[in-house]
Structures are given as structure tokens and as C-alpha cells.
């Protein structure tokens, strides 16, 4: 494993340490997910589970909408302490896992504030991780490929941790959380193994989703523009809109298919087996998308995002039309396609931000893009909970979600791809 993570110069630049740390992070998040799913979803009948999941989304995501915009500016203030920020996110989740262990058995209200804290800490880690990849990039390794290697390590560790989480759950509902606490405690120590280059703060500033103006100070004699995502040109915004549609599709399918298959399992299979089959298909698609990202090498991010958006639209449209005939094949195929498209699209978006957004505002740009994508996932998930459990109808709605994303972003992505991308302008 060490030989694989340190290949192509990753051991010399420090990318290998980030890959290993991300694997630990993925294992801890998986153990918390196992504990939450067994309490919020599987432990009660479908109608009650829909209410619990809706409550979970409302209680955790409503405050997240208010807290998420704060994450970026806070991280902007400590760019010289990114290793400490990563360690803090790990330590916070270790403590919160212990807090959740006391409430998970009964599914009490105390579970939700702790889950909110875990979510915010996890997103803070993801923002910092994405921002430091360019600092650790080995020579001749493009950004999409580097992001793919980091993500693939997380996926492989998630697959390895899943049976461990299931085994711990057999001992008791709190045991996966005890395991998560131990994993995140180890991640806290590993955070300081990252090289000191990730703590460099030279020339960094804050970014906004919209371009800023602001009056010049006395004696300046002219107006100055504050850098933001719009100041780096249309490709980043088009890529963000496309990925928001893909993330909304993921959230929608996660909840809609979960409840649909509990009530209407696939032909000849039980509810648990049906859910497991779809989860495996989605995970396989995610892993395949990550592997394809590593193989693409120097391909531009714009055509990648455009291609996966078109693939997702075609897959959902065909699934909606063919659900009545081949439900099992359709559901597994659309889950796999959604996983592939989301993984590859996110890798390309990260590369696009890392390429076009100036380093002075890159951390803040990642914070804002992650916030947009998380809210898109929640919006899709809420729609999936609210819809009636009719397979063809749900997949048609999924196709509409992707179609809306294609309508607002596909033309711009294809235009940017024909121009060969757009370099970041000079920040005034």
C-alpha cells in the first residue's frame, strides 16, 4: 500500500501522506454512517423512517445553511495553520462520536446536534484537503489524476471498513461510534505528518461567489475588485452548476431508492438485499469514475464534466422509460451511472478550481463550492423523501433534475472545451 501511495513522486512531495490521511478520514465517516443508518433508517417502519430522515435533514441542514458560509472565512484566517485545522476536524469528530454513542441507541434528539457538528467538521476537512492538493502535486501528475488517487484511497478504505462497521454494530449500536472515535483520534495524530508546505499562507485572501467592488481607500484614486469565483471566468461557474445537478441527483436517488426498495423490493429479492445491491452498484460506479479520472491524465476538466452530465441525463431518461419492464436492471444501472458521474464530475470540478482560481482565494473558493454542492444534495434528498414511491415517476423527476443542470451549463462547458480552457486572470 505504501508503494502505491508513494508512486510517481507522491512520497517526496507529501501527496502520499494526504492520501493516507484521507483513507483514515473515509473509514471514520463510514463508521458514523453505519451507526446513523441503523438508528434513523433501518430500525423503524418505512413511514416512520421517512419522518426521521426528514427530521434529520431539517435539524442538521438548516443550521448548516447558516454555518457553511462561515467555514470558508474561518479557514481563510488560518491558512498558515491548515495542518492544525485538519487535526481539529479529526479531533472534533472523535469527541462527537463519543457524544453520539450515548444517544444512538434510542435515536434521541441529542443525536442531531452532534450529527450537525460531524457534518461541519467533515466539510471543513474536505475544503482544506482540496485546497492543499496543488501544493503537494508531483511533477508530471495532472490535477484530475492527483484528486483521483486521493479519492480512490478513500473509496477502497470505505469498502474495507464497511464489514468492520457491520460487525461492530452486531455487538451494539454504539460500537461503530466507538470505532469511529478511535479512527479519528489516529487521524488527529496523522494530520501533523503532512509537510509544512501545506501551512504556507503567502499572498492568500478571501473569495466570494460574486465579483466584488468596494470603494477605494482615501488616496487610492480608483475602484478595486475583490477576487471571487466570477472573476476567474465562466468555466468554474458552469462546472459548479453541472456538479450541483449531479449532486442533487445523488441526494435524490439516495433517499428515493432507499424508501422505494424498502416498500417494493426488486423482483425475487428482499428489501435488505435490494438495498445492498443498489449500494454496491453505486459504490462500483463511484470507484470506476475515480479510476477513470486517474487514467485520463492530461484531459481538460470541461469536456469531462460535459460528458458525465450527458451520460447522467441519458441514463436517467432511459431508466424512467424502462423501469416498468426491467426494474432490477434499471435501478442498478442508474445507481452505477450516478455514482460514476458524480465521482468523475467532482474530480474535474476540483481540477478546474485548482487550475483557474488564483491561489490567493482558492481555499475560500473550495469552501463556497462545497457549500453549494452540499445544499444541492440536501435539496435533491428532500425531493426524494417527499415524492410518492412510484419508480417511473421518481426516475422521470431525476431526469428533469439533470436536464435542468444541462440546460444552464452544458453549452458553456462545451464552449470552454473548444477554447481549450481559460487561464486565470491576474488579480488586481
VOBA-451557 format. One record per residue: residue in one letter; x, y, z of N, C-alpha, C in turn. Coordinates in steps of 0.05 Angstrom, whole numbers, plus 5000, padded with zeros to 4 digits. Atoms other than C-alpha are relative to their C-alpha. Layout:
N
aXYZXYZXYZ/...
//
This chain:
428
x501749765000500050005000501750255000/x498249775000505750485016501350044973/x498849965027508950344948498050124981/x502049895018502350504914499650305006/x500649724993501151154952502450194994/x497649845004508351394943501049994971/x499150025028508851244868500050274987/x499949775018510551774816500850265016/x499049774986513952234866498150105022/x501849914980508052284914501249985028/x498750024974512452064972501850245006/x498149784997517352634960498550275005/x501449744998512153194953498150015025/x501850004977507752975012497149924992/x502650095008501752754970499349735012/x500550264989502552054997498950025029/x501149964973501352305068497150095000/x502849915002495052655046498249774991/x501550235008492652015011499449825024/x500450184977493651605074498250135021/x501749864982490352135117497149994991/x502850005010484252155071498849725003/x501050274996483751395076498949975029/x500950014972483251455152497550165003/x502449844998478152015145497549854989/x502350155012473751585099499149775018/x500850214982473951005148498450105023/x501549894978471651435205497250094992/x502649915010466051755165498149764995/x501650235006463651065143498949885026/x500950114975463250815215497750175012/x502249834990458951415235497549964983/x502350055018454551305174498549745007/x501350264992453350575195498350045025/x501549964975451250795264497550164996/x502349835005446551335238497949854984/x501950145017443350895185498549795016/x501350214984441950335234497950125019/x501849884980438450825281497850164986/x502049825012434951335236498449864979/x501350115024433150885177499049725005/x500750285000433150135189498449915024/x501250104975430450095260497050045002/x502949944998423350335245498749944973/x501450045025417850225192500550234981/x499449815021418250595126498850285005/x501349744996413151145143501350165022/x498749864977416551295209502950074992/x497349945009423451255176500150254982/x500049765017421451785125499950255018/x500249774982419552255182502750045014/x497549974986426052115219502250114982/x498049905019430352225157499550304994/x500749725006426552865141500850185024/x499249854977427653095213503050035002/x497050005000435052915208501050224981/x499149805020435853335145499350285009/x500849734992431953925174501850095023/x498549914977435653935241502950044994/x497249975006442553835212500550214978/x499449845023441954215147499150295003/x500949724996438054835169502250165013/x497749864989443755045216502450004981/x497750015018448854815164499950224979/x500249785019446055325115501150265011/x499049774987447855855166503049985006/x497350034991454455565188501949964976/x498250065022457255345120501350244988/x498649775010458556045094502250115018/x498049914981462656165157502649844998/x497750195001467255565145502350124983/x498049905017470855885087501650245012/x498549784988472456555120501749925024/x498450094978474756205183502649864991/x497550135010479555775144501850204986/x498349805012481856385106501750145021/x498549864979484056685172502349835012/x497950174989488456085189501349834977/x498850165021491655885122502849905008/x497450094991498355835158499749775020/x500450224981495155305204498349784989/x501850205012491954815156500449735013/x499650264986495154215190498450005026/x501549984975492154455255497049994995/x502850005006485454565221499049714994/x500650285006485453845194499949845026/x500050144975487453585262497650075017/x502349914985481953995294497449874991/x502550135010476653705248500049715008/x499950284991479053005265499449975030/x500550014971479153135340497150065007/x502849934995472253455338498249764995/x501750235007469352845304500549775019/x499550214980472752375354498350065025/x501549934976469452755412497049974994/x502850015007462752805376499049714997/x500850285002462752055361499449885027/x500650094972463151925436497450115010/x502649884992457452405447497749864988/x502150145014453252065395499649725010/x500250274990454751385425498049985023/x501950014978450651565486497150044992/x502749945009444551765445499049824977/x500750145025444651295385498049775005/x501850234996441050705417497150085000/x502849925000434651095429499350194978/x500649815021435251565370498950265010/x501149764988434052155416500950254986/x499549745013434252885398502950095003/x497249924996441352955425501849904978/x498450115022443752555366500450214977/x500049825023442153115316502050225002/x497949794999446453685342502849894997/x497450135004452353205346500549934971/x499850075028450952975275500650254984/x499449755013450953705253503050085004/x497249944996457753805285501849834984/x498450185016460453195250500050094971/x500249915027457853455184501750254994/x498449765004461054145192503049945001/x497150074998467753845214500949844976/x499350155024467653365155500350184976/x499849825023466353925106502550185003/x497649844996471854345137502549844992/x497850175009476653765127500149994969/x500150025029474353685055501050254986/x499149745011475554425040503050035001/x497149974996482554425068501449804982/x498850215016484253765033500150094971/x500149935028482054024965501950244994/x498349765005485854684974503049945000/x497150054998492554354991501049814979/x499050195021492853844934501950134981/x498049885018496154344886502750055012/x497449954987501554484938501749745001/x498650264997503253734941500249854974/x500150135026502753584866502849924991/x497450085011508553164840500350104971/x499549925028511753364773498749804981/x501250165021508153104712497549845008/x502550134991501952884752497850224999/x502149795002495753294730498249995023/x501749974977490653534780497849795001/x502150194999485053074759501049735009/x498950264992489552474768500750005030/x499449994972492052704836497549995017/x502650024985484952824860498949724999/x501050275003483152134834501449815019/x498550184982488651794874499150045029/x501049944973486352144938497349885004/x502850104997479051974926499949695000/x500050295002480551254906500949875026/x499250114974484251134971497750015020/x502349984982478051375009497949794993/x502050205007473550914969500849725008/x499150264993477850304979499949965031/x500150024971478250445054497149975009/x502850034993470750535057499049724996/x500850275004469749855026501149815020/x498850174979474549545076498750055027/x501249934973471249905135497149915002/x502850074999464149705116499549755016/x500550244983464448985143500950045029/x499249944972468149245204497850145015/x502249854987462549735218497649825005/x502250194996457349185207500549815024/x499350174978461048735256499850145027/x500249854976461549275308497050055008/x502849954994454049415301498749755012/x501050244988452648685318500549995030/x499449994971455948805385498150195014/x501849804988451749415398499850244983/x500349775017449050045364502150225004/x498149794994454250485398502849924991/x497250095006460350065378501250114975/x498849875023461250345308501050285006/x499149734992461751035341502549995017/x497550034986466950785389502349954981/x498050045020470750535329500850254985/x499549755014469951205294501750185018/x498449834981472751555356502949924999/x497350095001478951125354501350074973/x498949935026479851235279500750294998/x499549725002479251985284502250095019/x497749944982483952005343502649944986/x497650065016489051665299500550204978/x499849805021487552155243501050275011/x499049764988488852735291503150005001/x497150024999495952495301501250004972/x499050015027496952345227499950274986/x500249745013494853055208502650165001/x497549854997501453325234502349874985/x498050115017505252855188500050134972/x500049855025503253295129502350194999/x497749825002509053705103499350295007/x500449724992509954425126499150174977/x500849845022508554675056497050064999/x502949955000501054605067499350235018/x500649784982501555145120500950274989/x499149745011504355675074497650174995/x502249815003499956295073500750234982/x499049785015503756715024497950114980/x501749875020499157204987497249925000/x502850095001492556895006498150205010/x502149814993486057275012497349864998/x502750125000478557155015498650034973/x501549995025473957004957497050015005/x502950004998466557094944498949874975/x501350125024461656744897499650214979/x500549795019460257414864502450195000/x497849815001465357924840499350245018/x500449774981466258494889500850264987/x499149745009467159234881501350155023/x498849864977468159674942501450254992/x498749755006470460384943503050005007/x497149994995477760544940500550165026/x499349864976481060785003501050284993/x499249725005482961515011502750004987/x497549975014488361704962500449784979/x499650215020487561064920499350104973/x500749885026484061444865498649824981/x501450175019480660844833498749785016/x501450224988475960264848501749744997/x498650255001478859574864498149775001/x501750235000475658904851501049795019/x499350224982475658374905499749744984/x500250255015477157694875497849825009/x502150204994471457184872499849804978/x500250215021469256584832499350114973/x500749895027466357014777502450144987/x497749865012472957374768501949814985/x498350195013476156734742498849904974/x501250085025471556664682497849805003/x502350174999465456254664500549705006/x499850294997468355544664499649905029/x500450094972468555494741497050005007/x502849984994461355724747498449794985/x501450205015458955264692500549725012/x499350254988462654684724498649965027/x501450024974459554844792497149954996/x502850065005452554864763499549724992/x500350275009453554204728500349805024/x499650174977456253884792497750025020/x502349984982450454164832497749834991/x502150175011445653804786500749715006/x499250284994449653154794499849945029/x500250054972449853234869497149995009/x502950024994442353364871498949734991/x500850275009441452724831500849795020/x499050194981445652344881498350015025/x501749984977441652604940497249894995/x502750105007435052464905500049694999/x500050295003436951744887500549865027/x499350134974439851604956497549955016/x502450034983433251734992497749884985/x502350115014428151574938500349704996/x499650295004431150894921500149855027/x500050144974432250734995497249945010/x502750044991424950825012498449834979/x501450165021422450534945500649715003/x499350284999426349894954499249875027/x501150114975424049815026497149914996/x502850065005416849815002499649814976/x500250165024417849494933502749894992/x497350115007424049054932500149914971/x499650105027427048834867498949714997/x501350265004423948204836501749775012/x498850244989425547584876502050055022/x498149934980429747954927498650145024/x501049864977428448204997500950295000/x499449724999428848935017502950055006/x497249964993435648875050501949934977/x498350085023438648504990499850214978/x500349795021435649014942501650255006/x498549764993438549594980503049954998/x497250065002445249244985501049994971/x499250025028445349104910500350284988/x499949735011443949834893502450155012/x497749874987449150074944502649914988/x497650105013454349614913500350124972/x499849895027452649864844500950295000/x499249734997453250584866502950035007/x497249994992459850454900501849914978/x498350085022462550084840500250224979/x499949785019460550664795501850225010/x498349794988463851154843503049924996/x497250095003470250734843500950014971/x499349995029470150674767500550284991/x499649725008469251424759502750115010/x497449914989475251544805502349884985/x497950135016479451034767500350124973/x499949875026477551344701501450285002/x498749744996479652024729503049975002/x497150054999486551734745501149934973/x499050095027487151444675500050234980/x500449805020485052074638502550184997/x497549855001491752404653499550304994/x500049715005492053084618497550114987/x502549915012484853134593499050255015/x501149764988481553814605497549945017/x502350064983476353844661497350074987/x502649925012470954194618498749784984/x501350225014469753624569499349775018/x500750224981469853124627497350065013/x502649924986464253504664497749984980/x502250005020460253584599499349714994/x500650285008460952834583498449865022/x501450144979458752594652497250115004/x502749894999452953074652498249884979/x501550135022450652804585499449715006/x500450294993451552084610497849985021/x502050024978447452214673497250064989/x502649945012441852534632499049764984/x500950235016441651944583499249775018/x500650234982441851434640497450035014/x502549964986436151744679497649994982/x502250005019431851844618499349724991/x500450285008432751124595498849845023/x501050144977431550874666497050065005/x502849924996424951264671498249854980/x501650135021422550954605499949705004/x499850294998424850244621499449885027/x500450104973423050184695497949785001/x502350194999416449824683500849734989/x499250255013419949284641502249855015/x497750134987426549154675500850165025/x499549834976426249474744502749945013/x497550064986432149104774502450104985/x497749915017436949234716500150314999/x500149715003434549954710501150145026/x499249884975435450124784503049975005/x497250034996442349824790501750164980/x498549855020444650144725500050295005/x500149714995442250834743501650075025/x498349954976445550784812502950004993/x497250015008452150574780500750254983/x499549775017451651134728500250265017/x500049764983450051654781502650015016/x497550004985456051434823502450074983/x497849945018460751454764500050304993/x500149735009458352134740500650205023/x499449824978458552454809503050005006/x497250014993465552204824501850144979/x498349895021468552394757499550304997/x500649715002464853064754501350165023/x498849854977467353264824503050014997/x497249995004474453074807500750224979/x499549805021474153514744499450285011/x500649734989470954094783502350085018/x497749934983476554064835502450084983/x497849935017481654074779499650274987/x500749745012478054664747500550235019/x499549804980478255064811502950035006/x497149994995485454874824501550134977/x498749895023487255084754499450304996/x500949735008483255734745499850205023/x500349814977482356024815502850065011/x497449934989488456404839500449895028/x499450114974491956114899499250185023/x500649804979490456754937497249965011/x502850034992483056564941499049714998/x500850275007483055814928498649865023/x501250134977481455574999497150095003/x502749894997475456035003498249914978/x501650095022473155834934499149715004/x500850274994473155104954497849995021/x502050004979469255265017497250074988/x502649925011463755614977498949794980/x501050205018463455084923499049765015/x500950224984462954534975497250065013/x502649924989457254915008497749974980/x502050025022453454964942499349714995/x500550285007454354224928498549865022/x501450134977452154014998497150085000/x502849915000445854434994498549884976/x501350135023444354144925499349715007/x500550274992444953444954497649985019/x502249994981440153625010497450054986/x502449945015435153934962499049764984/x500850245014435253304919499049795019/x501050204980434552864981497350065011/x502749924990428653265007497949944979/x501950075021425253184940499549704998/x500350295001426552434941498349905023/x501650084977423352385011497150074995/x502849905003417152784990498449864979/x501550125022415452414926498649745008/x501250274996410651824925501849794989/x498150225007414151154918499149864975/x500650115027412851054843502650024984/x497450015012419150824808500350174975/x499849865025417851104738499850315005/x500249724994415651774767502550115012/x497649904987421751844811502350024980/x497849995019426551684755499650224979/x500649785018423052184709500850265013/x499249764985424052714763503050025001/x497150005000431352514767501150104973/x499149915026432052614692499550304997/x500549725001428953304700502150165015/x497949864985433953494753502650034984/x497649995016439753314708499650174975/x500549845024436453634648500250305007/x499749724992435954294686502950085002/x497149944999443354264701501350024973/x498949995027444954114629499250264986/x501049775014440654694605501650255008/x498649764991444555204647503049994998/x497150024999451554934640501349874975/x498750175020452654464581501250174977/x499049845022453354994527502650155007/x497649864992458355394567502449825004/x497850194997462454774584501249924973/x499050085026462854564511501550234986/x498649785011464755264490502850045012/x497449984987470355284542501849784991/x498450235009472654594519501250064972/x499049935027473254844447502250205001/x498049794998477355434470502549895015/x497850114986481854964509500350105029/x499949904973480055244577500850305000/x499449714997481455944603501850045023/x498249964978487356144645498950215020/x500949824979486256514710501150284994/x499049735005486657274701501650105023/x498449884979491357704741498250135020/x501749874980488357914807501250275007/x499149734996488658664816500250065030/
//
